[in-house]
Amino acid sequence: MAIYHAAIGFPFDTALPRDVVTLHPHYIGDNPQALADKLKANLIANTGVGAKPFTVKVYDAEKAAPSYPLATASQTGTTPTSNAPRELSLCLSYYGIHNRPSTRGRMYIPLNLLGVYTTTARPSGPQMNNALLWSDVFRAGMPANTNWGVWSRKNKAFTVATNWWVDDEWDIVRSRGMRGTTRVAAP
């Protein structure tokens, strides 16, 4: 069994690499191409993704850089424009067996992929439920001997995700922000 790192990229606003929003789940398994293909199918089935373009690249998580993809899968389409700030996300938190540092992880799901674009002081119930449904993208119907979870580089151990949740607080991922195009200044 190998430890895989999947890099799932969604371009927003432009096709430039800096405008790709990425998610990075980890897996234990033995067939990287089957994993990439299943993630592609699960992403297409997710209402927040649907026909949006994306690319899935599966890497060996234990290999030193530079590491090249073991498998890829993608969906082409028109690059969508951001309907909300790209930095705004909900955190899908997960852990395996015990909620401890080396057995828990997080995935920051962008508001633009939750299907409900309005923002209020706190996320709505439908937004939280849509973020929670991303656990299905990462775990549902995976190939035989393939499981989603947490890879601890420190402990060199993989823990299968058994529990997950989304809370009612917005999260900000600054690296996903757009670059400024204009400036207002004062002396």
MDTraj code that builds the backbone (N, CA, C; nanometers):
import mdtraj as md
import numpy as np

residues = "MET ALA ILE TYR HIS ALA ALA ILE GLY PHE PRO PHE ASP THR ALA LEU PRO ARG ASP VAL VAL THR LEU HIS PRO HIS TYR ILE GLY ASP ASN PRO GLN ALA LEU ALA ASP LYS LEU LYS ALA ASN LEU ILE ALA ASN THR GLY VAL GLY ALA LYS PRO PHE THR VAL LYS VAL TYR ASP ALA GLU LYS ALA ALA PRO SER TYR PRO LEU ALA THR ALA SER GLN THR GLY THR THR PRO THR SER ASN ALA PRO ARG GLU LEU SER LEU CYS LEU SER TYR TYR GLY ILE HIS ASN ARG PRO SER THR ARG GLY ARG MET TYR ILE PRO LEU ASN LEU LEU GLY VAL TYR THR THR THR ALA ARG PRO SER GLY PRO GLN MET ASN ASN ALA LEU LEU TRP SER ASP VAL PHE ARG ALA GLY MET PRO ALA ASN THR ASN TRP GLY VAL TRP SER ARG LYS ASN LYS ALA PHE THR VAL ALA THR ASN TRP TRP VAL ASP ASP GLU TRP ASP ILE VAL ARG SER ARG GLY MET ARG GLY THR THR ARG VAL ALA ALA PRO".split()
xyz = np.array([
    [0.0838, -0.1180, 0.0000],
    [0.0000, 0.0000, 0.0000],
    [0.0886, 0.1246, 0.0000],
    [0.0455, 0.2243, -0.0758],
    [0.1200, 0.3498, -0.0865],
    [0.0367, 0.4631, -0.0291],
    [0.1038, 0.5693, 0.0099],
    [0.0370, 0.6904, 0.0573],
    [0.0344, 0.7880, -0.0600],
    [-0.0854, 0.8353, -0.0935],
    [-0.1029, 0.9266, -0.2063],
    [-0.1471, 1.0641, -0.1586],
    [-0.0971, 1.1644, -0.2260],
    [-0.1374, 1.3029, -0.2062],
    [-0.2078, 1.3450, -0.3349],
    [-0.3361, 1.3788, -0.3250],
    [-0.4108, 1.4246, -0.4427],
    [-0.4135, 1.5766, -0.4416],
    [-0.3767, 1.6375, -0.5518],
    [-0.3849, 1.7823, -0.5683],
    [-0.4999, 1.8094, -0.6646],
    [-0.6064, 1.8695, -0.6141],
    [-0.7250, 1.8979, -0.6945],
    [-0.7284, 2.0481, -0.7175],
    [-0.7146, 2.0908, -0.8428],
    [-0.7070, 2.2326, -0.8745],
    [-0.8260, 2.2822, -0.9544],
    [-0.8804, 2.3962, -0.9122],
    [-0.9937, 2.4611, -0.9775],
    [-0.9517, 2.6000, -1.0231],
    [-0.9438, 2.6264, -1.1538],
    [-0.9102, 2.7622, -1.1973],
    [-1.0305, 2.8560, -1.1776],
    [-1.0013, 2.9772, -1.1310],
    [-1.1048, 3.0795, -1.1177],
    [-1.0549, 3.2087, -1.1804],
    [-1.1395, 3.2740, -1.2559],
    [-1.1178, 3.4064, -1.3154],
    [-1.0215, 3.4066, -1.4336],
    [-0.9095, 3.3372, -1.4246],
    [-0.8154, 3.3273, -1.5365],
    [-0.7605, 3.1850, -1.5411],
    [-0.6855, 3.1557, -1.6458],
    [-0.6214, 3.0251, -1.6565],
    [-0.4799, 3.0267, -1.5996],
    [-0.4407, 3.1379, -1.5381],
    [-0.3064, 3.1488, -1.4807],
    [-0.2912, 3.0564, -1.3598],
    [-0.1748, 2.9947, -1.3421],
    [-0.1535, 2.9056, -1.2280],
    [-0.1796, 2.9726, -1.0926],
    [-0.1530, 3.1029, -1.0795],
    [-0.1761, 3.1705, -0.9513],
    [-0.3246, 3.1803, -0.9162],
    [-0.4141, 3.1614, -1.0144],
    [-0.5577, 3.1701, -0.9910],
    [-0.6241, 3.0328, -0.9763],
    [-0.5445, 2.9307, -0.9525],
    [-0.5979, 2.7958, -0.9300],
    [-0.6126, 2.7742, -0.7798],
    [-0.7332, 2.7393, -0.7376],
    [-0.7623, 2.7082, -0.5983],
    [-0.7435, 2.5578, -0.5828],
    [-0.6653, 2.5161, -0.4823],
    [-0.6351, 2.3736, -0.4688],
    [-0.6819, 2.3153, -0.3357],
    [-0.7135, 2.1873, -0.3401],
    [-0.7447, 2.1062, -0.2221],
    [-0.6471, 1.9885, -0.2240],
    [-0.6060, 1.9412, -0.1050],
    [-0.5010, 1.8398, -0.0980],
    [-0.5363, 1.7239, -0.0036],
    [-0.6281, 1.6355, -0.0422],
    [-0.6558, 1.5193, 0.0432],
    [-0.5463, 1.4128, 0.0303],
    [-0.5358, 1.3274, 0.1308],
    [-0.4406, 1.2156, 0.1313],
    [-0.5159, 1.0829, 0.1349],
    [-0.4522, 0.9823, 0.0767],
    [-0.5122, 0.8490, 0.0658],
    [-0.4078, 0.7424, 0.0897],
    [-0.4553, 0.6258, 0.1298],
    [-0.3736, 0.5060, 0.1287],
    [-0.4392, 0.4133, 0.0273],
    [-0.3599, 0.3542, -0.0593],
    [-0.4173, 0.2688, -0.1623],
    [-0.3116, 0.2052, -0.2486],
    [-0.3569, 0.1454, -0.3587],
    [-0.2625, 0.0755, -0.4467],
    [-0.2880, 0.1000, -0.5951],
    [-0.3795, 0.1935, -0.6289],
    [-0.4081, 0.2195, -0.7693],
    [-0.4305, 0.3703, -0.7894],
    [-0.3245, 0.4467, -0.8188],
    [-0.3402, 0.5918, -0.8293],
    [-0.4319, 0.6364, -0.9428],
    [-0.4333, 0.5664, -1.0555],
    [-0.5203, 0.6081, -1.1660],
    [-0.6670, 0.5856, -1.1318],
    [-0.6986, 0.4731, -1.0671],
    [-0.8369, 0.4485, -1.0247],
    [-0.8810, 0.5541, -0.9241],
    [-0.7895, 0.5964, -0.8357],
    [-0.8201, 0.7031, -0.7399],
    [-0.8495, 0.8338, -0.8125],
    [-0.7651, 0.8721, -0.9072],
    [-0.7867, 0.9959, -0.9835],
    [-0.9195, 0.9916, -1.0582],
    [-0.9509, 0.8791, -1.1209],
    [-1.0756, 0.8659, -1.1958],
    [-1.1975, 0.8742, -1.1045],
    [-1.1897, 0.8138, -0.9847],
    [-1.3024, 0.8177, -0.8921],
    [-1.3217, 0.9576, -0.8348],
    [-1.2115, 1.0255, -0.8031],
    [-1.2241, 1.1641, -0.7574],
    [-1.2887, 1.2507, -0.8644],
    [-1.2508, 1.2296, -0.9905],
    [-1.3118, 1.3051, -1.1003],
    [-1.4625, 1.2804, -1.1039],
    [-1.5040, 1.1547, -1.0961],
    [-1.6474, 1.1222, -1.0988],
    [-1.7198, 1.1843, -0.9795],
    [-1.6596, 1.1770, -0.8604],
    [-1.7232, 1.2351, -0.7414],
    [-1.7323, 1.3871, -0.7509],
    [-1.6306, 1.4507, -0.8085],
    [-1.6345, 1.5965, -0.8249],
    [-1.7444, 1.6388, -0.9208],
    [-1.7587, 1.5673, -1.0308],
    [-1.8636, 1.5990, -1.1284],
    [-2.0016, 1.5826, -1.0647],
    [-2.0164, 1.4837, -0.9764],
    [-2.1443, 1.4591, -0.9099],
    [-2.1758, 1.5624, -0.8015],
    [-2.0747, 1.6355, -0.7537],
    [-2.0955, 1.7358, -0.6503],
    [-2.1622, 1.8593, -0.7118],
    [-2.2713, 1.9065, -0.6514],
    [-2.3458, 2.0185, -0.7092],
    [-2.2662, 2.1484, -0.7131],
    [-2.1698, 2.1654, -0.6242],
    [-2.0881, 2.2854, -0.6249],
    [-1.9857, 2.2870, -0.7368],
    [-1.9546, 2.1701, -0.7925],
    [-1.8552, 2.1599, -0.9000],
    [-1.9238, 2.1419, -1.0338],
    [-1.9973, 2.0314, -1.0503],
    [-2.0706, 2.0068, -1.1747],
    [-1.9837, 2.0168, -1.2981],
    [-2.0072, 2.1200, -1.3805],
    [-1.9374, 2.1353, -1.5084],
    [-1.8143, 2.2259, -1.4995],
    [-1.7787, 2.2720, -1.3806],
    [-1.6605, 2.3583, -1.3673],
    [-1.5346, 2.2789, -1.4043],
    [-1.4364, 2.3448, -1.4644],
    [-1.3122, 2.2749, -1.4970],
    [-1.2276, 2.2478, -1.3716],
    [-1.1563, 2.1375, -1.3728],
    [-1.0658, 2.1031, -1.2631],
    [-0.9653, 2.0001, -1.3121],
    [-0.8610, 1.9828, -1.2344],
    [-0.7604, 1.8803, -1.2621],
    [-0.7267, 1.8088, -1.1322],
    [-0.7202, 1.6773, -1.1397],
    [-0.6795, 1.5942, -1.0265],
    [-0.5446, 1.5341, -1.0613],
    [-0.4469, 1.5542, -0.9748],
    [-0.3155, 1.4923, -0.9904],
    [-0.2861, 1.4135, -0.8639],
    [-0.2449, 1.2889, -0.8810],
    [-0.2145, 1.2027, -0.7670],
    [-0.0640, 1.1806, -0.7617],
    [-0.0055, 1.2085, -0.6441],
    [0.1380, 1.1974, -0.6223],
    [0.1687, 1.0946, -0.5138],
    [0.2904, 1.0455, -0.5127],
    [0.3414, 0.9630, -0.4035],
    [0.3751, 1.0583, -0.2894],
    [0.3029, 1.0496, -0.1774],
    [0.3208, 1.1439, -0.0664],
    [0.4531, 1.1253, 0.0061],
    [0.5150, 1.0098, -0.0102],
    [0.6399, 0.9834, 0.0615],
    [0.7637, 1.0146, -0.0211],
    [0.7457, 1.0478, -0.1465],
    [0.8592, 1.0738, -0.2340],
    [0.9073, 1.2173, -0.2179],
    [1.0385, 1.2339, -0.2201],
    [1.0974, 1.3668, -0.2085],
    [1.0772, 1.4455, -0.3380],
    [1.0809, 1.5774, -0.3271],
    [1.0664, 1.6637, -0.4448],
    [1.1913, 1.6522, -0.5318],
    [1.1833, 1.6659, -0.6604],
    [1.0584, 1.6852, -0.7344],
    [0.9849, 1.5532, -0.7531],
    [0.8580, 1.5572, -0.7315],
    [0.7741, 1.4392, -0.7469],
    [0.6786, 1.4650, -0.8626],
    [0.6681, 1.3701, -0.9510],
    [0.5818, 1.3855, -1.0676],
    [0.4532, 1.3065, -1.0473],
    [0.3417, 1.3518, -1.1087],
    [0.2145, 1.2822, -1.0885],
    [0.2202, 1.1367, -1.1333],
    [0.1617, 1.0513, -1.0512],
    [0.1469, 0.9106, -1.0854],
    [0.0241, 0.8899, -1.1733],
    [-0.0743, 0.9803, -1.1588],
    [-0.1988, 0.9701, -1.2353],
    [-0.2633, 1.1079, -1.2422],
    [-0.3389, 1.1314, -1.3488],
    [-0.4136, 1.2562, -1.3627],
    [-0.5516, 1.2283, -1.4196],
    [-0.6427, 1.3175, -1.3898],
    [-0.7776, 1.3160, -1.4477],
    [-0.8246, 1.4608, -1.4471],
    [-0.8992, 1.5001, -1.5478],
    [-0.9430, 1.6387, -1.5516],
    [-1.0748, 1.6531, -1.6250],
    [-1.1352, 1.7682, -1.6017],
    [-1.2563, 1.8066, -1.6736],
    [-1.2288, 1.9442, -1.7323],
    [-1.2535, 1.9574, -1.8597],
    [-1.2327, 2.0860, -1.9249],
    [-1.3615, 2.1670, -1.9202],
    [-1.3489, 2.2930, -1.9494],
    [-1.4658, 2.3801, -1.9508],
    [-1.4222, 2.5246, -1.9436],
    [-1.5195, 2.6115, -1.9389],
    [-1.4928, 2.7544, -1.9312],
    [-1.4555, 2.7912, -1.7885],
    [-1.3467, 2.8623, -1.7732],
    [-1.3022, 2.9045, -1.6405],
    [-1.4065, 2.9988, -1.5806],
    [-1.4618, 2.9648, -1.4634],
    [-1.5651, 3.0502, -1.4037],
    [-1.5054, 3.1749, -1.3398],
    [-1.5880, 3.2768, -1.3287],
    [-1.5476, 3.3960, -1.2554],
    [-1.5910, 3.3788, -1.1102],
    [-1.5195, 3.4432, -1.0215],
    [-1.5516, 3.4336, -0.8794],
    [-1.6798, 3.5103, -0.8504],
    [-1.7742, 3.4444, -0.7853],
    [-1.8978, 3.5092, -0.7432],
    [-1.8859, 3.5640, -0.6016],
    [-1.7782, 3.5282, -0.5346],
    [-1.7526, 3.5713, -0.3973],
    [-1.6011, 3.5773, -0.3807],
    [-1.5532, 3.6396, -0.2746],
    [-1.4084, 3.6419, -0.2543],
    [-1.3520, 3.4992, -0.2505],
    [-1.2461, 3.4752, -0.3259],
    [-1.1891, 3.3404, -0.3317],
    [-1.1285, 3.2968, -0.1992],
    [-1.0957, 3.3930, -0.1132],
    [-1.0355, 3.3601, 0.0159],
    [-1.1359, 3.2998, 0.1139],
    [-1.2646, 3.3276, 0.0940],
    [-1.3681, 3.2864, 0.1877],
    [-1.3975, 3.1375, 0.1732],
    [-1.3863, 3.0639, 0.2847],
    [-1.4013, 2.9181, 0.2822],
    [-1.4716, 2.8693, 0.4078],
    [-1.5168, 2.7443, 0.3998],
    [-1.5598, 2.6711, 0.5186],
    [-1.4634, 2.5554, 0.5378],
    [-1.4314, 2.5281, 0.6617],
    [-1.3336, 2.4236, 0.6918],
    [-1.4033, 2.2910, 0.7176],
    [-1.3710, 2.1923, 0.6357],
    [-1.4131, 2.0549, 0.6594],
    [-1.3031, 1.9923, 0.7443],
    [-1.3319, 1.9716, 0.8723],
    [-1.2350, 1.9119, 0.9643],
    [-1.2633, 1.7634, 0.9751],
    [-1.1586, 1.6841, 0.9928],
    [-1.1762, 1.5390, 1.0015],
    [-1.0652, 1.4772, 1.0850],
    [-1.0936, 1.3598, 1.1362],
    [-0.9931, 1.2869, 1.2119],
    [-1.0228, 1.1377, 1.2050],
    [-0.9237, 1.0594, 1.2471],
    [-0.9387, 0.9151, 1.2522],
    [-0.9229, 0.8658, 1.3946],
    [-1.0197, 0.7946, 1.4424],
    [-1.0236, 0.7328, 1.5757],
    [-1.0228, 0.8378, 1.6870],
    [-0.9114, 0.9101, 1.7054],
    [-0.9002, 1.0099, 1.8121],
    [-0.8711, 1.1467, 1.7514],
    [-0.9317, 1.2499, 1.8061],
    [-0.9100, 1.3867, 1.7577],
    [-0.7835, 1.4431, 1.8219],
    [-0.6690, 1.4006, 1.7675],
    [-0.5389, 1.4438, 1.8174],
    [-0.4569, 1.4988, 1.7019],
    [-0.3557, 1.5804, 1.7298],
    [-0.2806, 1.6483, 1.6233],
    [-0.2341, 1.5619, 1.5068],
    [-0.1804, 1.4455, 1.5284],
    [-0.1277, 1.3646, 1.4175],
    [-0.2322, 1.2800, 1.3472],
    [-0.3565, 1.2875, 1.3953],
    [-0.4628, 1.2084, 1.3324],
    [-0.5796, 1.2943, 1.2847],
    [-0.5573, 1.4255, 1.2731],
    [-0.6652, 1.5125, 1.2252],
    [-0.6160, 1.6000, 1.1099],
    [-0.7112, 1.6396, 1.0286],
    [-0.6783, 1.7228, 0.9139],
    [-0.7887, 1.8213, 0.8839],
    [-0.7614, 1.9095, 0.7861],
    [-0.8584, 2.0114, 0.7451],
    [-0.8545, 2.0284, 0.5947],
    [-0.9695, 2.0582, 0.5394],
    [-0.9807, 2.0913, 0.3980],
    [-1.0656, 2.2186, 0.3905],
    [-1.0097, 2.3243, 0.3326],
    [-1.0794, 2.4522, 0.3243],
    [-1.1541, 2.4593, 0.1913],
    [-1.2868, 2.4431, 0.1981],
    [-1.3718, 2.4392, 0.0793],
    [-1.4127, 2.5825, 0.0452],
    [-1.3741, 2.6327, -0.0737],
    [-1.4064, 2.7713, -0.1098],
    [-1.5567, 2.7939, -0.1239],
    [-1.5996, 2.9126, -0.0834],
    [-1.7405, 2.9496, -0.0967],
    [-1.7881, 2.9303, -0.2402],
    [-1.7018, 2.9573, -0.3385],
    [-1.7391, 2.9428, -0.4796],
    [-1.7703, 2.7985, -0.5187],
    [-1.7350, 2.7021, -0.4347],
    [-1.7643, 2.5616, -0.4650],
    [-1.8715, 2.5039, -0.3734],
    [-1.9404, 2.5904, -0.2991],
    [-2.0453, 2.5427, -0.2090],
    [-2.1846, 2.5536, -0.2687],
    [-2.1996, 2.6200, -0.3838],
    [-2.3283, 2.6261, -0.4507],
    [-2.4215, 2.7349, -0.4004],
    [-2.3935, 2.7963, -0.2854],
    [-2.4752, 2.9036, -0.2298],
    [-2.3801, 3.0199, -0.2061],
    [-2.3944, 3.1303, -0.2829],
    [-2.2929, 3.2343, -0.2841],
    [-2.3183, 3.3531, -0.1928],
    [-2.4305, 3.3583, -0.1265],
    [-2.4564, 3.4726, -0.0397],
    [-2.3747, 3.4600, 0.0887],
    [-2.3354, 3.5732, 0.1434],
    [-2.2599, 3.5704, 0.2678],
    [-2.3306, 3.6518, 0.3745],
    [-2.3268, 3.6022, 0.4929],
    [-2.3770, 3.6707, 0.6108],
    [-2.2676, 3.6586, 0.7171],
    [-2.2924, 3.7115, 0.8357],
    [-2.1917, 3.7067, 0.9416],
    [-2.1484, 3.5632, 0.9719],
    [-2.2419, 3.4711, 0.9628],
    [-2.2109, 3.3286, 0.9834],
    [-2.2639, 3.2493, 0.8643],
    [-2.1995, 3.1391, 0.8309],
    [-2.2480, 3.0564, 0.7202],
    [-2.3886, 3.0031, 0.7492],
    [-2.4645, 2.9847, 0.6430],
    [-2.6000, 2.9314, 0.6574],
    [-2.5942, 2.7793, 0.6734],
    [-2.7060, 2.7229, 0.7158],
    [-2.7160, 2.5771, 0.7269],
    [-2.6891, 2.5071, 0.5939],
    [-2.7498, 2.5543, 0.4823],
    [-2.7202, 2.4901, 0.3532],
    [-2.5720, 2.4994, 0.3139],
    [-2.5077, 2.6114, 0.3438],
    [-2.3650, 2.6227, 0.3125],
    [-2.2832, 2.5234, 0.3945],
    [-2.3149, 2.5112, 0.5226],
    [-2.2438, 2.4154, 0.6076],
    [-2.2683, 2.2721, 0.5609],
    [-2.3931, 2.2411, 0.5247],
    [-2.4234, 2.1060, 0.4756],
    [-2.3519, 2.0769, 0.3439],
    [-2.3453, 2.1764, 0.2543],
    [-2.2745, 2.1569, 0.1282],
    [-2.1252, 2.1331, 0.1520],
    [-2.0672, 2.2033, 0.2491],
    [-1.9262, 2.1795, 0.2826],
    [-1.9083, 2.0401, 0.3409],
    [-2.0022, 1.9970, 0.4239],
    [-1.9944, 1.8633, 0.4823],
    [-2.0058, 1.7551, 0.3756],
    [-2.0839, 1.7815, 0.2696],
    [-2.0988, 1.6845, 0.1609],
    [-1.9684, 1.6619, 0.0845],
    [-1.8712, 1.7518, 0.1001],
    [-1.7418, 1.7301, 0.0361],
    [-1.6723, 1.6066, 0.0909],
    [-1.7115, 1.5621, 0.2094],
    [-1.6550, 1.4360, 0.2598],
    [-1.6908, 1.3216, 0.1657],
    [-1.8089, 1.3294, 0.1011],
    [-1.8463, 1.2270, 0.0026],
    [-1.7547, 1.2301, -0.1192],
    [-1.7133, 1.3497, -0.1598],
    [-1.6206, 1.3617, -0.2726],
    [-1.4924, 1.2863, -0.2406],
    [-1.4439, 1.3003, -0.1181],
    [-1.3153, 1.2427, -0.0807],
    [-1.3213, 1.0949, -0.0433],
    [-1.4396, 1.0426, -0.0060],
    [-1.4424, 0.9061, 0.0457],
    [-1.5394, 0.8109, -0.0238],
    [-1.6454, 0.8608, -0.0857],
    [-1.7520, 0.7732, -0.1362],
    [-1.7066, 0.6902, -0.2568],
    [-1.7313, 0.5620, -0.2497],
    [-1.7084, 0.4727, -0.3625],
    [-1.5640, 0.4620, -0.4079],
    [-1.4708, 0.4821, -0.3187],
    [-1.3294, 0.4744, -0.3572],
    [-1.2949, 0.3332, -0.4067],
    [-1.1915, 0.3235, -0.4905],
    [-1.1498, 0.1912, -0.5380],
    [-1.1153, 0.0992, -0.4205],
    [-1.1152, -0.0310, -0.4471],
    [-1.0810, -0.1287, -0.3438],
    [-0.9453, -0.0935, -0.2830],
    [-0.9338, -0.1125, -0.1532],
    [-0.8093, -0.0879, -0.0790],
    [-0.7665, 0.0586, -0.0794],
    [-0.8588, 0.1524, -0.1011],
    [-0.8257, 0.2943, -0.1016],
    [-0.9104, 0.3653, 0.0026],
    [-0.8440, 0.4414, 0.0902],
    [-0.9141, 0.5144, 0.1955],
    [-0.8591, 0.6552, 0.2091],
    [-0.9497, 0.7495, 0.2401],
    [-0.9165, 0.8901, 0.2652],
    [-0.8798, 0.9062, 0.4120],
    [-0.7840, 0.9916, 0.4408],
    [-0.7490, 1.0132, 0.5803],
    [-0.6403, 1.1151, 0.5994],
    [-0.5645, 1.0963, 0.7063],
    [-0.4613, 1.1894, 0.7488],
    [-0.3252, 1.1207, 0.7395],
    [-0.2330, 1.1837, 0.6691],
    [-0.0962, 1.1347, 0.6622],
    [-0.0102, 1.2213, 0.7531],
    [0.0512, 1.1607, 0.8531],
    [0.1399, 1.2315, 0.9444],
    [0.2834, 1.2067, 0.9008],
    [0.3462, 1.3101, 0.8456],
    [0.4876, 1.2966, 0.8077],
    [0.5747, 1.2775, 0.9307],
    [0.5366, 1.3438, 1.0387],
    [0.6148, 1.3350, 1.1622],
    [0.6201, 1.1907, 1.2138],
    [0.5038, 1.1248, 1.2170],
    [0.4960, 0.9882, 1.2696],
    [0.5110, 0.8812, 1.1629],
    [0.5144, 0.9234, 1.0354],
    [0.5167, 0.8276, 0.9233],
    [0.4020, 0.7277, 0.9369],
    [0.2816, 0.7823, 0.9650],
    [0.1645, 0.6977, 0.9858],
    [0.0431, 0.7564, 0.9146],
    [-0.0406, 0.6688, 0.8618],
    [-0.1650, 0.7080, 0.7968],
    [-0.2812, 0.6646, 0.8842],
    [-0.3776, 0.7544, 0.9050],
    [-0.4971, 0.7241, 0.9820],
    [-0.6188, 0.7480, 0.8934],
    [-0.7033, 0.6470, 0.8774],
    [-0.8249, 0.6587, 0.7969],
    [-0.9222, 0.7532, 0.8677],
    [-0.9799, 0.8476, 0.7922],
    [-1.0781, 0.9416, 0.8483],
    [-1.2041, 0.8665, 0.8884],
    [-1.2475, 0.8872, 1.0124],
    [-1.3687, 0.8216, 1.0620],
    [-1.4771, 0.9222, 1.1002],
    [-1.4387, 1.0459, 1.1304],
    [-1.5332, 1.1494, 1.1727],
    [-1.4992, 1.2799, 1.1031],
    [-1.6018, 1.3609, 1.0728],
    [-1.5794, 1.4908, 1.0090],
    [-1.6907, 1.5861, 1.0479],
    [-1.6617, 1.7154, 1.0385],
    [-1.7598, 1.8183, 1.0739],
    [-1.7237, 1.9508, 1.0082],
    [-1.8228, 2.0405, 1.0068],
    [-1.8063, 2.1780, 0.9598],
    [-1.8722, 2.2670, 1.0633],
    [-1.8026, 2.3722, 1.1072],
    [-1.8630, 2.4626, 1.2052],
    [-1.9162, 2.5887, 1.1368],
    [-1.9776, 2.6766, 1.2173],
    [-2.0445, 2.7946, 1.1619],
    [-1.9565, 2.9184, 1.1672],
    [-1.8323, 2.9049, 1.1241],
    [-1.7408, 3.0178, 1.1201],
    [-1.6690, 3.0187, 0.9860],
    [-1.6656, 3.1364, 0.9218],
    [-1.5934, 3.1501, 0.7955],
    [-1.4439, 3.1389, 0.8206],
    [-1.3740, 3.0840, 0.7246],
    [-1.2287, 3.0765, 0.7300],
    [-1.1729, 3.1525, 0.6103],
    [-1.0553, 3.2094, 0.6282],
    [-0.9905, 3.2865, 0.5228],
    [-0.8618, 3.2156, 0.4825],
    [-0.8453, 3.1923, 0.3537],
    [-0.7219, 3.1363, 0.3000],
    [-0.6602, 3.2464, 0.2137],
    [-0.5689, 3.3222, 0.2720],
    [-0.5145, 3.4410, 0.2065],
    [-0.4476, 3.4108, 0.0730],
    [-0.3854, 3.2957, 0.0593],
    [-0.3141, 3.2647, -0.0646],
    [-0.4078, 3.2510, -0.1840],
    [-0.5373, 3.2391, -0.1608],
    [-0.6336, 3.2257, -0.2708],
    [-0.6821, 3.3598, -0.3224],
    [-0.6414, 3.4682, -0.2607],
    [-0.6913, 3.6005, -0.2975],
    [-0.6447, 3.6462, -0.4339],
    [-0.7191, 3.7408, -0.4890],
    [-0.6836, 3.7996, -0.6182],
    [-0.5784, 3.9074, -0.5946],
    [-0.5051, 3.9382, -0.6974],
    [-0.4076, 4.0468, -0.6907],
    [-0.4770, 4.1786, -0.7184],
    [-0.4329, 4.2816, -0.6517],
    [-0.4914, 4.4141, -0.6704],
    [-0.4697, 4.4657, -0.8122],
    [-0.5692, 4.5353, -0.8649],
    [-0.5576, 4.5927, -0.9990],
    [-0.5613, 4.7446, -0.9972],
    [-0.6154, 4.8029, -0.8911],
    [-0.6186, 4.9493, -0.8774],
    [-0.5809, 4.9849, -0.7339],
    [-0.5493, 5.1133, -0.7142],
    [-0.5120, 5.1567, -0.5802],
    [-0.5664, 5.2977, -0.5589],
    [-0.6179, 5.3227, -0.4397],
    [-0.6589, 5.4549, -0.3971],
    [-0.5575, 5.4957, -0.2912],
    [-0.5035, 5.6151, -0.3047],
    [-0.3992, 5.6588, -0.2115],
    [-0.4291, 5.7957, -0.1570],
    [-0.3682, 5.8248, -0.0448],
    [-0.3786, 5.9561, 0.0169],
    [-0.2402, 5.9933, 0.0698],
    [-0.2128, 6.1250, 0.0856],
    [-0.0798, 6.1648, 0.1344],
    [-0.0565, 6.1205, 0.2777],
])
top = md.Topology()
chain = top.add_chain()
for i, resn in enumerate(residues, 1):
    res = top.add_residue(resn, chain, resSeq=i)
    for name in ("N", "CA", "C"):
        top.add_atom(name, md.element.get_by_symbol(name[0]), res)
traj = md.Trajectory(xyz[None], top)
